[in-house]
Amino acid sequence: MLILAAGASSRMKECKPLLPWEGVTLVEHAIQQGLTTEEKLDIYVVLGHQYEEIKKKIDHTPCFIINHTGWKKGVGTSISYGVKSIIKNNPKTEAILITLIDQPLIKVEYYNRLVDNFFKFNQIVCTSYVESIGIPSIFPKKYFNELIQLNRDVGAKKILNKHQTVILTHSFAEVLKDLDTPEMYEEIYRKYGA
């Protein structure tokens, strides 16, 4: 599992990975979800902005911490750098589940569904939004080179749109809201995260 947590969260005006959620931080919560999947996953976290502060919070967790110094170039570079780091650490990796720290309502059961569908169909498995598709998604090994070629602020969506995919729809639409602004975070936190 590759957890993306490198950006500056400029619209949030705070360090998003360190915001509280269910007694821990958003980044710790994302790691916890990944560690409890039915299929044992190695957890990699891509950090960049405020690397040292976030690293201190997650050093105790059984995850691989990736320091992406080029994080300012955009989410595409974070995905690329993360995939390269995973392959270097474990060349036998057959697939990578990519997810975000700012969708804390996605629980382990949904990740289990993604993994089950990957094993069933052996192709890209992604998530359906109202008008698009996106991550959390699982990419088989044959797409790693395309992920590595991502750059700037372009994420994995263009790869998802280019290839045949298994598309899952989460039954609870609010789960897929990104926590991009203080208002959005406060609303969702009051309902679910306190």
C-alpha positions as CSV (number, residue, x, y, z in Angstrom):
1,M,0.0,0.0,0.0
2,L,1.3,3.4,-1.0
3,I,-0.1,6.2,1.2
4,L,0.3,9.7,-0.3
5,A,1.0,12.3,2.4
6,A,3.6,14.6,0.8
7,G,1.7,17.8,-0.1
8,A,1.6,21.1,1.6
9,S,-2.2,21.1,2.2
10,S,-2.3,24.7,1.1
11,R,-6.1,24.9,1.2
12,M,-6.2,23.3,4.7
13,K,-3.7,26.0,6.0
14,E,-2.4,23.3,8.5
15,C,-0.3,20.2,8.1
16,K,-3.1,17.8,7.1
17,P,-1.3,14.5,8.0
18,L,-1.0,15.7,11.6
19,L,-4.7,16.6,12.1
20,P,-6.4,14.6,14.7
21,W,-8.7,11.6,13.8
22,E,-10.1,9.0,16.2
23,G,-7.4,9.6,18.8
24,V,-4.5,9.6,16.5
25,T,-3.5,11.7,13.4
26,L,-4.8,11.3,9.9
27,V,-1.5,9.7,8.7
28,E,-1.5,7.3,11.6
29,H,-5.1,6.4,10.9
30,A,-4.4,5.6,7.3
31,I,-1.5,3.4,8.3
32,Q,-3.7,1.5,10.8
33,Q,-6.3,0.8,8.1
34,G,-3.6,-0.6,5.8
35,L,-2.2,-2.8,8.6
36,T,-5.5,-4.4,9.3
37,T,-6.4,-5.7,5.8
38,E,-7.1,-9.4,5.4
39,E,-4.3,-9.7,2.9
40,K,-1.0,-8.6,4.6
41,L,0.2,-5.5,2.9
42,D,3.5,-3.7,3.2
43,I,2.8,-0.1,4.0
44,Y,4.8,2.7,2.4
45,V,4.1,6.4,3.2
46,V,5.4,9.2,0.9
47,L,6.2,12.3,2.9
48,G,7.5,15.6,1.8
49,H,6.2,18.8,3.4
50,Q,7.1,18.9,7.1
51,Y,8.9,15.6,6.7
52,E,10.6,15.6,10.1
53,E,7.4,16.4,12.1
54,I,5.3,13.8,10.4
55,K,8.1,11.2,10.6
56,K,8.3,11.6,14.4
57,K,4.6,10.7,14.6
58,I,4.9,7.5,12.5
59,D,8.4,6.2,13.3
60,H,6.8,3.8,15.8
61,T,4.6,2.2,13.1
62,P,5.7,-0.8,11.0
63,C,5.8,1.1,7.8
64,F,8.4,2.2,5.3
65,I,8.8,6.0,5.3
66,I,9.7,7.6,2.0
67,N,11.2,11.1,2.0
68,H,10.2,12.7,-1.3
69,T,12.3,15.9,-1.5
70,G,10.7,16.9,-4.8
71,W,7.2,16.9,-3.4
72,K,6.5,20.5,-4.6
73,K,6.4,19.3,-8.2
74,G,3.0,17.7,-7.5
75,V,1.2,14.5,-6.7
76,G,2.3,12.7,-9.9
77,T,5.9,13.0,-8.7
78,S,4.9,11.6,-5.3
79,I,3.3,8.6,-7.0
80,S,6.4,8.1,-9.2
81,Y,8.9,8.4,-6.4
82,G,6.8,6.1,-4.2
83,V,6.5,3.4,-6.8
84,K,10.3,3.5,-7.5
85,S,11.0,3.2,-3.8
86,I,8.7,0.2,-3.5
87,I,10.3,-1.6,-6.5
88,K,13.8,-0.9,-5.1
89,N,12.8,-2.2,-1.7
90,N,10.9,-5.3,-3.0
91,P,11.5,-6.0,-6.7
92,K,9.0,-8.9,-6.5
93,T,6.0,-6.6,-5.8
94,E,3.1,-7.7,-8.0
95,A,0.7,-4.8,-7.4
96,I,0.4,-1.5,-5.5
97,L,-2.7,-0.1,-3.8
98,I,-2.4,3.7,-3.9
99,T,-4.5,5.7,-1.4
100,L,-4.6,9.1,0.3
101,I,-4.5,10.2,3.9
102,D,-7.4,12.6,3.6
103,Q,-10.2,10.1,3.1
104,P,-10.4,8.7,6.7
105,L,-13.9,7.4,6.3
106,I,-12.6,4.7,4.0
107,K,-12.4,1.7,6.2
108,V,-10.4,-1.6,6.0
109,E,-13.5,-3.4,4.6
110,Y,-13.3,-1.3,1.4
111,Y,-9.6,-2.0,1.0
112,N,-10.4,-5.7,1.4
113,R,-13.0,-5.3,-1.5
114,L,-10.4,-3.7,-3.7
115,V,-7.9,-6.5,-3.0
116,D,-10.5,-9.2,-3.5
117,N,-11.4,-7.8,-6.9
118,F,-7.7,-7.5,-7.9
119,F,-7.2,-11.2,-7.2
120,K,-10.4,-12.1,-9.0
121,F,-9.7,-10.0,-12.2
122,N,-6.0,-9.4,-12.1
123,Q,-6.3,-5.9,-13.6
124,I,-6.6,-2.3,-12.3
125,V,-9.2,-1.9,-9.6
126,C,-10.3,1.7,-8.9
127,T,-12.9,3.7,-7.1
128,S,-16.0,5.4,-8.7
129,Y,-16.8,9.0,-7.9
130,V,-19.9,10.9,-8.9
131,E,-18.4,12.0,-12.3
132,S,-15.0,10.3,-12.5
133,I,-12.8,7.4,-11.2
134,G,-9.8,7.7,-9.0
135,I,-8.0,6.3,-6.0
136,P,-7.9,4.3,-3.8
137,S,-6.9,2.0,-6.7
138,I,-4.8,-1.1,-7.2
139,F,-2.3,-1.2,-10.1
140,P,-0.8,-4.5,-11.3
141,K,2.9,-4.7,-12.0
142,K,2.5,-4.2,-15.8
143,Y,1.4,-0.6,-15.1
144,F,4.4,0.3,-12.8
145,N,6.3,2.0,-15.6
146,E,3.4,4.3,-16.4
147,L,3.1,5.2,-12.7
148,I,6.8,6.0,-12.7
149,Q,6.4,8.3,-15.7
150,L,3.8,10.5,-13.9
151,N,5.1,14.0,-13.3
152,R,4.0,17.4,-12.1
153,D,0.5,17.7,-10.5
154,V,-1.1,15.0,-12.6
155,G,-2.2,11.9,-10.7
156,A,-3.1,8.4,-11.6
157,K,-6.4,9.3,-13.2
158,K,-5.0,9.5,-16.7
159,I,-3.8,5.9,-16.4
160,L,-7.1,4.8,-15.0
161,N,-8.9,6.4,-18.0
162,K,-6.6,4.8,-20.5
163,H,-6.9,1.2,-19.5
164,Q,-9.7,-1.3,-18.8
165,T,-10.5,-1.3,-15.1
166,V,-12.7,-2.9,-12.5
167,I,-14.6,0.0,-11.0
168,L,-16.0,-0.3,-7.5
169,T,-18.6,2.1,-6.1
170,H,-18.5,2.7,-2.4
171,S,-22.0,2.4,-0.9
172,F,-21.5,5.5,1.3
173,A,-20.8,8.5,-0.9
174,E,-19.7,10.8,2.0
175,V,-16.8,8.4,2.5
176,L,-15.1,9.6,-0.6
177,K,-15.0,13.2,0.3
178,D,-11.5,14.6,0.5
179,L,-10.7,16.8,3.5
180,D,-9.3,19.7,1.5
181,T,-10.5,22.7,3.5
182,P,-10.8,23.5,7.3
183,E,-14.6,23.7,6.9
184,M,-14.7,20.2,5.3
185,Y,-12.4,18.8,7.9
186,E,-14.4,20.3,10.8
187,E,-17.7,19.0,9.4
188,I,-16.5,15.4,8.9
189,Y,-14.5,15.4,12.1
190,R,-17.4,16.4,14.2
191,K,-19.6,13.7,12.7
192,Y,-17.1,10.8,12.6
193,G,-13.6,11.6,13.8
194,A,-13.8,12.9,17.3
